[in-house]
Amino acid sequence: MSWSFLITSLIVVASPGTGVLYTLAAALTRGSRASVAAAFGCTLGIVPHMTAAMLGLAAVLHTSALAFAALKWCGVVYLLYMSWQALRETGVLAVEGGSRNAPACLSS
């Protein structure tokens, strides 16, 4: 084991991941109940990956290029679908063109 490996491992372990950042953001903006739900949801998101690894799906995807490509393109289609749904959203976090509170020098 080299020093560079140990330092890189320490940085990766010490830095928070996206799940931790999301959980903290939920706690700071919506309270403890939302943070517990966010932590549970992030943990639940790991379960399919863990199950696939236990069942040997990683080995199948490693040996079959066709299965890996099919799974990859299914992921692309799913991400495109989610982005389309986000753009069509009309709720609180909807994407809008203008701002009502823009300063007078910026509004037209």
SERO-4910 file (N, C-alpha, C, O; in steps of 0.05 Angstrom, whole numbers):
BEGIN
 pado doro    nc1    nc2    nc3   cac1   cac2   cac3    cc1    cc2    cc3    oc1    oc2    oc3
  Met    A     17    -23      0      0      0      0     18     25      0     37     27     16
  Ser    A     12     43    -18     28     67    -20     15     90     -4     -8     88      3
  Trp    A     31    111      0     21    134     14     -1    148     -2    -20    159     10
  Ser    A      3    149    -28    -18    163    -44    -45    148    -42    -65    161    -42
  Phe    A    -44    122    -41    -69    107    -38    -82    113    -11   -106    117     -9
  Leu    A    -66    114     10    -77    119     37    -88    148     39   -109    151     50
  Ile    A    -74    167     27    -84    195     28   -110    198     12   -129    211     20
  Thr    A   -111    185    -12   -135    186    -28   -158    172    -14   -181    183    -15
  Ser    A   -153    150     -2   -174    136     13   -185    153     36   -209    154     41
  Leu    A   -167    167     50   -175    184     72   -193    207     62   -212    214     75
  Ile    A   -185    219     39   -201    241     28   -229    231     20   -249    244     25
  Val    A   -230    208      7   -256    197     -2   -274    190     21   -298    196     20
  Val    A   -263    179     42   -278    171     65   -287    196     81   -309    196     92
  Ala    A   -270    216     83   -276    240     99   -295    259     85   -309    274     99
  Ser    A   -296    259     59   -314    278     45   -342    267     44   -347    244     39
  Pro    A   -361    285     48   -389    276     48   -399    271     19   -391    284      0
  Gly    A   -416    251     17   -427    245     -9   -453    260    -14   -461    277      2
  Thr    A   -465    255    -37   -490    270    -44   -513    263    -25   -529    280    -19
  Gly    A   -514    239    -15   -535    231      4   -532    247     30   -553    255     41
  Val    A   -508    250     39   -504    266     64   -511    295     60   -524    307     77
  Leu    A   -503    306     37   -509    334     32   -539    338     29   -550    358     38
  Tyr    A   -553    319     16   -582    321     13   -596    319     41   -615    334     46
  Thr    A   -587    301     57   -598    298     84   -594    323    101   -612    331    115
  Leu    A   -570    334     99   -565    359    114   -582    382    104   -593    398    120
  Ala    A   -585    384     78   -602    405     66   -631    402     75   -644    421     81
  Ala    A   -641    377     75   -668    372     84   -671    379    114   -692    390    122
  Ala    A   -651    373    130   -653    379    158   -653    409    163   -668    419    180
  Leu    A   -636    424    148   -634    453    153   -658    468    142   -666    488    153
  Thr    A   -671    458    121   -693    473    109   -720    463    119   -739    480    121
  Arg    A   -723    437    125   -750    427    132   -752    413    158   -773    404    166
  Gly    A   -730    411    173   -731    399    200   -722    371    202   -714    358    182
  Ser    A   -724    360    226   -713    334    232   -729    311    219   -718    291    211
  Arg    A   -755    314    217   -772    293    205   -765    289    176   -763    267    166
  Ala    A   -760    311    162   -753    309    133   -725    298    130   -719    283    111
  Ser    A   -707    304    149   -680    293    147   -680    263    152   -664    248    139
  Val    A   -696    253    170   -698    224    174   -709    211    149   -700    189    141
  Ala    A   -730    223    137   -741    212    112   -720    212     90   -718    193     74
  Ala    A   -704    234     88   -683    235     68   -662    214     72   -653    201     53
  Ala    A   -653    211     97   -633    190    103   -644    162     97   -629    146     86
  Phe    A   -669    157    103   -681    131     97   -683    127     67   -677    105     57
  Gly    A   -690    148     52   -692    146     23   -665    141     10   -663    125     -9
  Cys    A   -645    155     20   -617    151      9   -607    123     15   -595    111     -2
  Thr    A   -613    113     38   -605     86     45   -620     66     29   -609     46     20
  Leu    A   -646     71     25   -662     53      8   -653     52    -20   -656     32    -34
  Gly    A   -641     74    -30   -630     74    -57   -606     56    -61   -600     49    -84
  Ile    A   -593     49    -40   -570     31    -41   -578      2    -44   -563    -15    -55
  Val    A   -602     -4    -35   -611    -32    -34   -611    -46    -61   -602    -69    -62
  Pro    A   -621    -34    -83   -620    -49   -109   -591    -55   -118   -586    -76   -129
  His    A   -573    -37   -113   -545    -42   -120   -533    -64   -104   -518    -81   -114
  Met    A   -539    -64    -78   -529    -84    -60   -540   -112    -68   -526   -132    -68
  Thr    A   -566   -112    -74   -579   -137    -82   -568   -148   -108   -563   -172   -111
  Ala    A   -563   -130   -127   -551   -138   -152   -523   -150   -148   -516   -169   -161
  Ala    A   -508   -137   -131   -481   -147   -126   -482   -174   -112   -466   -192   -118
  Met    A   -501   -178    -94   -503   -204    -80   -512   -226    -99   -504   -249    -96
  Leu    A   -529   -219   -118   -539   -240   -136   -520   -245   -160   -526   -263   -176
  Gly    A   -498   -231   -161   -479   -235   -182   -485   -221   -208   -473   -228   -229
  Leu    A   -503   -201   -208   -509   -187   -232   -485   -171   -242   -482   -167   -267
  Ala    A   -468   -162   -224   -444   -148   -233   -426   -166   -250   -414   -156   -270
  Ala    A   -424   -191   -243   -408   -210   -259   -420   -214   -286   -406   -217   -306
  Val    A   -447   -216   -287   -460   -220   -313   -456   -196   -331   -450   -199   -355
  Leu    A   -459   -172   -320   -455   -147   -336   -426   -144   -344   -420   -132   -365
  His    A   -407   -155   -328   -379   -153   -335   -372   -172   -359   -355   -165   -375
  Thr    A   -386   -194   -360   -379   -213   -381   -396   -209   -406   -387   -217   -428
  Ser    A   -419   -197   -405   -436   -193   -428   -437   -163   -436   -449   -147   -421
  Ala    A   -425   -156   -458   -425   -129   -467   -453   -120   -476   -461    -97   -472
  Leu    A   -468   -139   -487   -496   -132   -495   -514   -126   -471   -529   -106   -472
  Ala    A   -512   -141   -450   -528   -136   -426   -520   -109   -414   -537    -94   -405
  Phe    A   -494   -103   -413   -485    -78   -402   -495    -54   -419   -503    -34   -408
  Ala    A   -493    -57   -445   -502    -35   -463   -532    -31   -460   -542     -8   -460
  Ala    A   -547    -53   -458   -576    -50   -455   -583    -36   -429   -601    -19   -428
  Leu    A   -570    -44   -407   -575    -31   -381   -567     -2   -382   -581     16   -371
  Lys    A   -545      4   -395   -535     32   -398   -555     49   -413   -561     72   -405
  Trp    A   -566     39   -435   -585     55   -451   -612     57   -437   -626     77   -440
  Cys    A   -619     37   -421   -644     40   -404   -640     63   -384   -659     78   -379
  Gly    A   -616     65   -373   -610     87   -355   -611    114   -369   -621    134   -357
  Val    A   -601    116   -393   -603    141   -409   -632    149   -413   -639    172   -410
  Val    A   -648    130   -422   -676    136   -427   -690    145   -401   -706    163   -402
  Tyr    A   -684    132   -379   -696    139   -353   -688    168   -345   -705    183   -335
  Leu    A   -662    175   -348   -653    202   -341   -666    223   -359   -673    244   -350
  Leu    A   -669    217   -385   -683    235   -403   -712    239   -395   -723    261   -396
  Tyr    A   -725    217   -387   -753    219   -378   -755    236   -353   -773    253   -351
  Met    A   -737    232   -334   -737    248   -309   -732    278   -315   -745    295   -303
  Ser    A   -714    284   -334   -709    312   -340   -734    324   -354   -740    347   -349
  Trp    A   -747    309   -371   -771    319   -384   -793    324   -363   -806    345   -365
  Gln    A   -796    307   -344   -816    311   -323   -809    335   -306   -826    350   -298
  Ala    A   -783    340   -301   -775    363   -285   -781    389   -300   -788    409   -288
  Leu    A   -777    389   -327   -783    413   -342   -813    419   -344   -821    442   -346
  Arg    A   -829    398   -343   -858    401   -345   -870    408   -318   -894    415   -317
  Glu    A   -855    406   -296   -865    410   -269   -876    439   -266   -864    458   -276
  Thr    A   -899    441   -252   -910    467   -248   -912    474   -218   -927    492   -210
  Gly    A   -897    459   -202   -899    464   -173   -881    486   -163   -874    505   -178
  Val    A   -872    484   -139   -856    505   -126   -829    508   -139   -819    530   -142
  Leu    A   -817    486   -148   -791    487   -160   -792    487   -190   -773    477   -203
  Ala    A   -813    498   -202   -816    498   -231   -795    517   -244   -786    537   -232
  Val    A   -787    510   -268   -768    526   -283   -784    547   -298   -801    541   -314
  Glu    A   -778    573   -292   -792    595   -304   -773    613   -319   -749    613   -313
  Gly    A   -783    629   -337   -766    647   -353   -759    672   -338   -736    681   -341
  Gly    A   -776    685   -324   -771    711   -312   -773    710   -282   -779    689   -270
  Ser    A   -766    732   -269   -767    734   -240   -784    758   -233   -781    780   -245
  Arg    A   -802    755   -214   -820    777   -206   -805    797   -188   -813    820   -187
  Asn    A   -784    788   -175   -770    805   -156   -744    816   -168   -726    823   -154
  Ala    A   -742    818   -194   -718    828   -207   -715    858   -203   -736    872   -203
  Pro    A   -691    868   -199   -687    897   -197   -697    911   -222   -697    899   -244
  Ala    A   -704    937   -219   -714    952   -242   -695    954   -265   -703    955   -288
  Cys    A   -669    954   -260   -649    956   -281   -647    930   -297   -638    930   -320
  Leu    A   -656    908   -286   -655    882   -300   -681    875   -313   -681    859   -332
  Ser    A   -703    886   -305   -729    879   -317   -734    895   -342   -725    918   -344
  Ser    A   -748    884   -360   -752    898   -385   -781    907   -388   -788    920   -408
***
